[in-house]
Amino acid sequence: MDLRHLPPPLLLLLLASGPAAGADPAALWSTRVQPLLDRHCVKCHGPIEKHGGLELDTPAAVLAGGDSGAVVVAGQPDSSPLALNLVAGAGSHMPPDKQLTDDEQAIVRAWIDALGNAPPEPAASTSGKTAETRAFATVTEAIDVLMAEAWARQGVEPAPPVDDATWCRRVWLDLAGRIPTEAEQRDFLQTPSDTRRAALVDRLLDSDEHAVRMRELWDVFLMGRGKRESREERRRNSGWWSYLEQAFRTNRPWDSVVREILVARPAGADAKGTPWFLYERRNDHQAIAEAVAPLVYGARIDCAQCHDHPLAREIKQAHYWGLVAAFNRGKNVEGTTDVAESAVGGFVNFTNLRKESQPALVTLLGGTTVAENWPVDGSPEADSDEKYLDPAAQPRVPKFSRREAFAAAATSGNPLLARAFVNRLWAVLLGRGIVAPVDEMTTRNQPSHPELLDWLSADFAAHQYDIRREVRGIVLSRVYALGIASHSAPDPDPAAFACAAERPLTAEQIARSWSIAAGRPTENDSLRRAAVAAIPDVMPRDYQATFQQAQFLSAAPALKELLEPVPESTVARIAALQAPSERVEAAFRAVLGRAPEPEEMAQAEQVLASRPEQPAEAARDLVWALLTSAEFLTQP
């Protein structure tokens, strides 16, 4: 049972009836207690401010107590100061200027009560290391075994798998960025069943469409969605898009890709676009640092600019400014896409909340510090030709390059690199990361399946960061093929991955799939641009439909043009059929890849029958309705 979805009276009834009997203290902490304490308590009782020596940001810190002793007695909320001080009129009332509701107090009591039955789980590793790594022959086998064990432990019954037609549509959307044509789906279903899924996956992974799809995703993950078309054009013209596509097309190891875009010195024509990751941020070294952190650590470090991270203890202010220092010798070369780097300068200090000044050393989150000699007396260094590999080169390359040294450290011996990629890829293909959100992989935000994430991360690095192998293993797994949850069952915990997540299609998937369904060429850049402008989000944390999207779906000129009954188009083909049932069947097959249900058939036939003198217009309206339906616009 997921306590997050219970209404307050039912929550109180449950807690009063003895939650310790079945409650999981770790789950209660992460879903209910931790967010509550974060809002009301951690500002004064956390890593930064430790009033009374008490810290309330982790279970271990809470159980350690403060200067006055223990604040929690496991299994005994009535003897625990943490719970007693929340009650109105308490002598040491907390929070000082606010009264928590009965529901909020009940959450804390429930957690303390649950601690009496089961000890809190130890913090999982964020480094990708486990005490013992089990051996599995393939990525798919590891996922299937570890997920099945997790479901058994949790008492969760996974949803039934989808049929082959639905799986086919799902994998085409994920790997090629579009729905299959009717012929492509038919060919798949006619292939012998024991080999067809693996054969289709291998075919799609080898396709140019897959390279484009991966580029579309990682362009947004790395750079954000361009708000203006001019930014998109610059990414295309700089070679950035071509570089990413070629990297995915040739299955370039991910650590090599990351190293190349951080160093930003193209080694050949295929790498022409690598500097754009730095160049687009226009010498804003803090913006560069904030973009690099999720890439190499899987975590944002923005909150550590002015002080150590208030919640994630491992992220220090020194990490933020050290990452800034790794790139602060760089400068865009106007008129080119090069990012030059000086051999001198960039020695800066940062000041913490205690007004203490500290040097910004290039220090990685895992503890590695890039060795570098600082000027003894703080005097500026003199620049000279002998400090560069080739003084005549444009731009010159320093013999000691900070960003190259950082790139080497971040891509060698840094397990967080593999962990960050694997977690994001899992989220792309399954709708949610094993750690969610994907850019908050900290000790505060534990993985739902720690052994699985550790295994996948270690295996990814051990196989030379083979992206294609990782994708293949995930999409051929049992969890990828699960159907949606039953409407009669309570809402499942999304972190259990026991059913398919509802995933909105990206703008690019929508534009291409509309073209396929309409029987028109998929290369329609004006339609793609219109879709991106209306639906810019990619993997939003909380999906919210907007008026702009509704207007686009109901009256987009580009969609209207797509549905003109030109020869060989879907609308023209449907309009030429004689029987209304044939037209409805053809529309559903073309757009949704399935036959209509009896009720759908009856309603659609009424739509067609209402305009007997305008068969093309009626067919267009039916296809338009299907193209803008929730079923079409979400992952099957």
Order of alpha helices (4+ residues) and beta strands (2+ residues): alpha-alpha-alpha-alpha-alpha-alpha-alpha-alpha-alpha-alpha-alpha-alpha-alpha-alpha-alpha-alpha-alpha-beta-beta-beta-beta-alpha-alpha-alpha-alpha-alpha-alpha-alpha-alpha-alpha-alpha-alpha-alpha-alpha
